[in-house]
Amino acid sequence: MNIGLLFVAASIYQMTRGALVLFVGLFSVLFLKRKLYLYHWLSLFIVVLGVALVGLAGVVYSGDKNPAAPEDVKELARTLLYAARDVAAQAAEPAVVKTIIGICLIAAAQIFTATQFCLEEWILENYALEPLKVVSWEGLFGFVVTVVLQIILHFTVGTSKNGRHGYFDAEEGYRQVFNNRAIGVTSLLIMVSIGSFNFFGLSVTRTISATSRSIIDTCRTLFIWIVSLGLGWESFKWLQVAGFALLVYGTVVFNDVVRPPLKALVVQRQSSGRAELLPEEPIEHM
């Protein structure tokens, strides 16, 4: 995902990450034999649609720091049409190839992440392992893989003429970490943050399910947006509000916090059907 982020905008990155919940839902049905009802799938698509709207807002208003709220639906549709026309006009440019590569890398990473979520749920269900121990082993595995890939990329790309002082120059990276206090401190904080995030995520997986964890994980976008607004890093966009509303609604529906109309109708019909099949209670005689 991080390599793909080098080729695409942050908004496109966020939209592509929204596919995670669909992959987790599909893999949980195929491999964990979970049963998802129609309203579950609808709520997953609502979550993905919400994430897509949030990312689309970043694309549409990328050059506008203080966009005005759309006056009506026609104006909003016209804005989206102009954005689509600009994208189509730039489709022949070489930069589009990098964008496609970035999207493919991020989408492939979602498949790996979904596999990890489902595998973690299977491990926690079949083995007496504490989430903290699982996170520790995953951290050790991730550290080893990262070091190996770092060495390979450094000597194949980082030491080349075009790769010097670039993304894969490990020597330059370590120099910045140890010589720049801000980078060093934030690197340590990121380690603590990711470790805590994985521990609490595994706890949710063990208590509820991997699909619920993926949906809750998607809601991070909402809190990031709120913090960004508070710090002044981002401007208010009505399209993002609509996206976050769909995101929250899909999350609460999937986790049965709010009962959708279709589910209520089905439950009511099933209840009435069972009531008709029940035999009459015998009359007791004294």
Phi and psi in degrees as a GROMACS rama.xvg file:
@    title "Ramachandran Plot"
@    xaxis  label "Phi"
@    yaxis  label "Psi"
@TYPE xy
-67.4099  -38.337  ASN-2
-67.0406  -40.4467  ILE-3
-64.1768  -32.4558  GLY-4
-64.8843  -23.462  LEU-5
-67.4431  -21.1416  LEU-6
-106.263  -11.1553  PHE-7
-129.244  166.248  VAL-8
-74.2884  159.236  ALA-9
-62.3944  -34.5554  ALA-10
-66.6807  -41.0231  SER-11
-66.3573  -38.5323  ILE-12
-57.3974  -45.3547  TYR-13
-66.7158  -39.5213  GLN-14
-63.3335  -42.2275  MET-15
-67.0834  -34.8972  THR-16
-64.2377  -21.3497  ARG-17
-64.4387  -17.5966  GLY-18
-72.1734  -9.25289  ALA-19
-58.5973  -43.798  LEU-20
-64.2579  -33.8916  VAL-21
-69.6472  -41.4472  LEU-22
-64.8272  -42.0081  PHE-23
-64.8188  -43.0695  VAL-24
-61.552  -42.5069  GLY-25
-66.6157  -44.9392  LEU-26
-68.3138  -33.4715  PHE-27
-66.4272  -32.2905  SER-28
-75.1384  -41.489  VAL-29
-73.921  -43.4398  LEU-30
-106.563  -31.5925  PHE-31
-99.1659  -0.923642  LEU-32
58.4307  34.6165  LYS-33
-76.5016  154.951  ARG-34
-113.471  114.206  LYS-35
-108.558  129.264  LEU-36
-83.8658  175.263  TYR-37
-59.7924  -40.9891  LEU-38
-68.1608  -25.3234  TYR-39
-65.4418  -47.988  HIS-40
-64.7646  -39.3589  TRP-41
-62.9164  -40.5492  LEU-42
-66.6014  -34.6183  SER-43
-63.6139  -43.7897  LEU-44
-67.3113  -32.8114  PHE-45
-64.2073  -41.0854  ILE-46
-62.4831  -46.1542  VAL-47
-61.913  -41.1652  VAL-48
-63.1783  -39.1342  LEU-49
-63.7654  -44.1833  GLY-50
-63.5731  -38.7526  VAL-51
-64.2109  -39.4821  ALA-52
-65.264  -38.2982  LEU-53
-62.5935  -45.7665  VAL-54
-66.7714  -37.1223  GLY-55
-63.5899  -35.4265  LEU-56
-62.0269  -37.7559  ALA-57
-66.7267  -31.4901  GLY-58
-75.8166  -45.5064  VAL-59
-66.0375  -42.9373  VAL-60
-104.724  28.293  TYR-61
-63.4764  -29.9995  SER-62
-104.065  8.34217  GLY-63
-116.322  113.967  ASP-64
-77.8898  -31.931  LYS-65
-132.531  72.7654  ASN-66
-72.2975  145.671  PRO-67
-84.0954  152.19  ALA-68
-68.7084  140.183  ALA-69
-61.7096  136.877  PRO-70
-74.902  -35.1084  GLU-71
-152.742  -179.723  ASP-72
-67.9395  -34.7492  VAL-73
-63.3444  -41.2245  LYS-74
-64.7308  -40.9926  GLU-75
-63.9105  -42.9568  LEU-76
-63.8606  -38.1684  ALA-77
-64.839  -39.0611  ARG-78
-63.9069  -44.3539  THR-79
-64.9487  -35.7152  LEU-80
-66.0511  -42.0445  LEU-81
-63.6075  -39.6663  TYR-82
-63.4822  -42.2365  ALA-83
-64.8991  -37.0841  ALA-84
-65.7483  -40.1963  ARG-85
-64.1741  -40.1224  ASP-86
-64.1113  -41.0269  VAL-87
-66.7677  -35.0094  ALA-88
-68.6459  -28.776  ALA-89
-93.8051  3.63224  GLN-90
-65.2171  -24.7859  ALA-91
-86.3293  -4.56314  ALA-92
-79.1853  150.622  GLU-93
-61.2735  -28.0337  PRO-94
-63.3732  -24.5638  ALA-95
-65.5559  -32.7302  VAL-96
-62.0111  -42.5202  VAL-97
-63.0954  -38.8417  LYS-98
-63.0128  -42.4803  THR-99
-63.7515  -42.0691  ILE-100
-61.9708  -43.5677  ILE-101
-61.919  -42.9521  GLY-102
-63.732  -41.4098  ILE-103
-63.5916  -40.7349  CYS-104
-64.6593  -43.3567  LEU-105
-67.0477  -41.7953  ILE-106
-64.1598  -40.8619  ALA-107
-63.8646  -36.5853  ALA-108
-64.1329  -32.2987  ALA-109
-66.0155  -34.0483  GLN-110
-65.2506  -43.0676  ILE-111
-63.9395  -42.2021  PHE-112
-65.1235  -42.0046  THR-113
-62.7711  -39.6884  ALA-114
-62.4133  -40.8755  THR-115
-63.2354  -44.2403  GLN-116
-59.4496  -47.1474  PHE-117
-68.2176  -38.5707  CYS-118
-64.757  -39.5593  LEU-119
-62.9437  -41.2928  GLU-120
-64.16  -40.9978  GLU-121
-64.3079  -41.2021  TRP-122
-64.4749  -45.367  ILE-123
-68.5483  -24.9396  LEU-124
-81.5096  -31.2269  GLU-125
-104.692  -10.2749  ASN-126
-131.973  148.36  TYR-127
-84.0368  72.2615  ALA-128
-117.739  136.64  LEU-129
-80.3624  145.91  GLU-130
-54.2676  -35.039  PRO-131
-65.6393  -37.6932  LEU-132
-68.5722  -40.3565  LYS-133
-62.2461  -43.4595  VAL-134
-62.7643  -37.7754  VAL-135
-64.5816  -45.3487  SER-136
-65.6867  -39.824  TRP-137
-63.9243  -39.5773  GLU-138
-63.6402  -40.8296  GLY-139
-64.5483  -44.0979  LEU-140
-62.1942  -45.9348  PHE-141
-62.2149  -37.6672  GLY-142
-63.6018  -45.7797  PHE-143
-63.1053  -46.6191  VAL-144
-62.2317  -42.2762  VAL-145
-63.0822  -43.4048  THR-146
-64.346  -43.4437  VAL-147
-62.794  -48.1198  VAL-148
-65.32  -35.53  LEU-149
-62.4408  -43.0556  GLN-150
-64.9108  -45.0811  ILE-151
-62.7146  -47.4482  ILE-152
-68.347  -31.9952  LEU-153
-65.6429  -45.6882  HIS-154
-82.8786  -17.5663  PHE-155
-95.2307  -34.5361  THR-156
-118.577  -47.1359  VAL-157
-63.976  -29.2485  GLY-158
-93.2093  -2.54243  THR-159
-73.8402  171.272  SER-160
-63.3887  -43.451  LYS-161
-82.9256  -17.3164  ASN-162
-91.8949  -9.97836  GLY-163
-61.9913  134.001  ARG-164
62.2692  22.0202  HIS-165
-100.559  -161.838  GLY-166
-66.0976  -30.5059  TYR-167
-108.174  15.5393  PHE-168
-85.0556  96.438  ASP-169
-65.0165  -37.1441  ALA-170
-60.7262  -44.5058  GLU-171
-66.6642  -37.4577  GLU-172
-62.9437  -47.1385  GLY-173
-65.646  -35.9558  TYR-174
-61.4987  -40.6362  ARG-175
-69.2624  -37.7148  GLN-176
-64.4636  -43.9698  VAL-177
-84.5857  -21.0841  PHE-178
-100.382  -17.5563  ASN-179
-110.762  112.88  ASN-180
-63.2867  -39.369  ARG-181
-61.9948  -43.7436  ALA-182
-66.8499  -41.2106  ILE-183
-64.2139  -44.5265  GLY-184
-66.5822  -44.5652  VAL-185
-65.6378  -31.6756  THR-186
-63.8323  -42.9703  SER-187
-64.7752  -41.0346  LEU-188
-65.2876  -36.1132  LEU-189
-64.0567  -40.3905  ILE-190
-59.7142  -46.5397  MET-191
-64.7701  -40.6312  VAL-192
-64.2608  -46.2407  SER-193
-66.8917  -40.3713  ILE-194
-61.9889  -44.0203  GLY-195
-65.6192  -41.5002  SER-196
-61.3911  -43.8671  PHE-197
-66.4472  -37.9977  ASN-198
-64.299  -48.9212  PHE-199
-67.9117  -33.4829  PHE-200
-64.7127  -41.7923  GLY-201
-66.0576  -34.2427  LEU-202
-63.724  -39.8523  SER-203
-65.6153  -41.5695  VAL-204
-60.8659  -41.1135  THR-205
-69.9491  -35.7396  ARG-206
-82.4455  -41.3217  THR-207
-112.653  -91.4106  ILE-208
-165.845  166.643  SER-209
-68.51  -34.313  ALA-210
-65.7295  -42.8603  THR-211
-62.5126  -37.5537  SER-212
-63.2663  -41.9807  ARG-213
-65.0622  -35.0178  SER-214
-70.9446  -43.5645  ILE-215
-62.077  -37.2699  ILE-216
-61.8111  -38.2278  ASP-217
-64.1364  -29.257  THR-218
-69.9466  -6.99434  CYS-219
-56.4805  -31.5125  ARG-220
-57.1719  -37.8673  THR-221
-63.3526  -46.2016  LEU-222
-70.3748  -35.2698  PHE-223
-62.4992  -40.9202  ILE-224
-63.8416  -43.2765  TRP-225
-63.2454  -44.5387  ILE-226
-65.0998  -40.2565  VAL-227
-63.1864  -38.9569  SER-228
-64.4414  -42.9131  LEU-229
-64.5828  -34.4031  GLY-230
-86.8426  -5.27361  LEU-231
78.4878  16.4939  GLY-232
-81.9438  -15.0187  TRP-233
-143.63  149.737  GLU-234
-96.792  158.57  SER-235
-74.8419  133.274  PHE-236
-133.167  127.692  LYS-237
-65.3312  -33.4105  TRP-238
-64.4854  -34.004  LEU-239
-67.7978  -35.7495  GLN-240
-60.6219  -44.126  VAL-241
-62.5354  -41.2712  ALA-242
-64.3799  -42.1748  GLY-243
-69.1785  -32.7444  PHE-244
-62.999  -44.169  ALA-245
-64.6825  -38.5462  LEU-246
-61.2649  -47.7469  LEU-247
-67.9026  -41.6088  VAL-248
-63.8375  -45.1286  TYR-249
-62.3753  -35.3212  GLY-250
-66.7604  -47.6042  THR-251
-70.24  -30.155  VAL-252
-70.2142  -43.8593  VAL-253
-63.1359  -38.3319  PHE-254
-88.2021  13.3502  ASN-255
62.5286  24.0214  ASP-256
-74.4436  -37.1054  VAL-257
-121.728  132.906  VAL-258
-88.0835  120.848  ARG-259
-70.3951  156.986  PRO-260
-57.8408  -39.5896  PRO-261
-63.9274  -40.7674  LEU-262
-66.2432  -39.9803  LYS-263
-62.9126  -39.2586  ALA-264
-66.5796  -42.3709  LEU-265
-65.0677  -44.664  VAL-266
-62.1165  -39.261  VAL-267
-65.3959  -41.5382  GLN-268
-65.9192  -41.8121  ARG-269
-64.3589  -39.3113  GLN-270
-65.6519  -42.5874  SER-271
-67.5183  -35.0169  SER-272
-66.3089  -40.504  GLY-273
-67.4521  -34.6253  ARG-274
-66.1616  -35.3147  ALA-275
-71.1665  -29.2795  GLU-276
-83.4107  -14.7828  LEU-277
-70.0884  134.759  LEU-278
-72.0797  155.152  PRO-279
-66.734  142.59  GLU-280
-71.0207  135.556  GLU-281
-67.3899  145.729  PRO-282
-85.8286  125.018  ILE-283
-81.2041  135.295  GLU-284
-110.417  137.725  HIS-285
